[in-house]
């Protein structure tokens, strides 16, 4: 069965580094919390608000080894007074998990988009960067430096 895994984050500036770091951290949390194997991903859609145009956020997925996954980048509709500098990801994932078992990830200022789905403990971004390094080396979503993916 194909399930959608949603996530969003914000970045502090419109720079290549900020967009890639934000997209990479968000995608890594989505992978980690759901134990997503790239082989099971049908596709992923990355969207950015119109104020982010310094880089394609999907490049972060390539950096994480998603070479065979079809990826698409698009812009969000520019709704007045909406959240700025926001990156969103929708992963279309083939899994046996029920929709209720899927962990959606909203971090930083993007928590306000779906507070009902924000039941993660605070994210230790330094620890997450360590996990990203291990994941990039092994491609194994079950790699854990500790038992608390958000801690």
N, C-alpha and C positions, 0 to 999 in steps of 0.2 A: 504494500500500500504506500502511496506517496503522501507525505506529510509536509506541511510548510513550517519552517522554523524561522521565526522573526526576531530581529534585533535592531537596535539603534544606539547610536552614541553621538556625542558632539566633540568637536575639536576647537582648539583655542584660536587658530588662525588658518587662513587659506594659503597653506604651503604644502609642497610635495611631501615633506617629512611628516607634517602633522596629519595629513590625510592618510598616508600609508600606515603610520603608527596607530591611528584611531581605528582604521578598518581592520588592520591586522589583530589588534587587541580584541575588538568585538568578535571577529570571526573565530579567533582562538577560543574565546569563552563559549561561543556557540558550539564549536567542535567538542570542547572539553566537557561541558555540562551534559551533552547529549551522546557523547562517544560516537561521533559521526566519522565514518570511514569515507574518504573521497570516492571510493569505488561505488558507494551507494547513493551518491548525489547525482540527481538527474540534471540539475542546473542551479545557478544562483544569480539573483538579480541584486545589483547594488544601485542605490539611488543617493543623490546628494542634493542639498538645497542649492539654489542658483548662485549663492555666494561662495561655493566651493568649486573651483575649476582649475586648480593647479596640478592635479593628477587624477588618473582614473583609479577609483578605489578598488576595483577588481584586481589590480596588480598585486594587492596584498594577498589575494588567494593564490596567485602564481608563486609569490614568495614563500607561501606555506606548502607548496608542492602540488597544488591543484592544477596540474598541467592538462589533464584530459577532461575536466569538468567544463561544460559550456557556461560562459559568464557573460553578463550583460550589464552595462552601466547606463543609467538614465538620470534625468533631473526630476525632482519633485515639483509639483505645481506650486507656484509662488503665491501662496495664500498670505494675505496681509496679516501681520502680527504673529505669524507662526514661528516655531523654533528655528533659529538660525544655525549655520555651520553644523548641520546634522547629516550624518551618514546612516543609511538604513540598509539592511541586508535581508533578503528573503531566500532561504535555501529550500529547494524542492528535493526532499530526501526520501528515498525508498527505505522503509523501516517497518518492523512489526509492532512498534510502540503505538499505543493509542494516542489520540490527540491530547488527552489529559496528561500523558506521561512526557510530552515534549516540553523542554525548558526553553522559553523565549527569554531573550537577554536585552535589557534596557539599562544602560549605564550613563554615568555623568548627567548632564542636563536632560538627556533623553528619557530619564525616568518619568518625567512629567507627561510623556506621551501615553504611557500605559502603566500607571501606578498599580493597577490591579495585577500586573504580571511581574512586578518587581519584588520578588521575595528572596533575592540573593543576599547573602551576607556582604558586608563591604568588601570591595575588590582590592587586593594587594597587588598593585600594578607592577611592582618590582618582582614579586614572585611570579606573576603571570608572564613577564618577559623571560624569566628563566624557563618556564614551561614552554613558551614559544620556541626558544632555542632548542630544547630537547625534542619537541615535535618536528621542527624543521630538520633535525638530524635523523630522526627515526620514522616519521610519518605515522606514529602510533598515537591515536587519540586517548588511549588509556594511560599514557605516561602521566604519573602524578608525583610531584615533589612532596606532597602531603595529602591528607585526606579531605581537606577543605578547599575545593576549587575556587571559591571566592574569597577565602581568608588570606 
